[in-house]
Amino acid sequence: MNEEESIKPDSKLDCIGLYCPVPIFNTTQEMEKLNVNEVLELVTDDPAAVQDIPRWSKRAGHQLIKLYKKDDHFYFLIRKGE
């Protein structure tokens, strides 16, 4: 088992049914509640998030650990930066 598979998120955010820019806005608010190095799991069905969330993570100084699709949902694991 690699590091990604053993990561347990510290917080989970459900943005299913919400579309750009709401998932970014909600993710920003949720990340502010976390401590450095804690991990947020975001789930959304917004296809735009596949481009938006990785760009937002980099710009905001966070680390996108993993992005995967399961059924019609996209899952993101994001580690809070400094």
Secondary structure, 3 states (H helix, E strand, C coil): CCHHHHCCCCEEEECCCCCCCHHHHHHHHHHHHCCCCCEEEEEECCCCHHHHHHHHHHHHCCEEEEEEEECCEEEEEEECCC
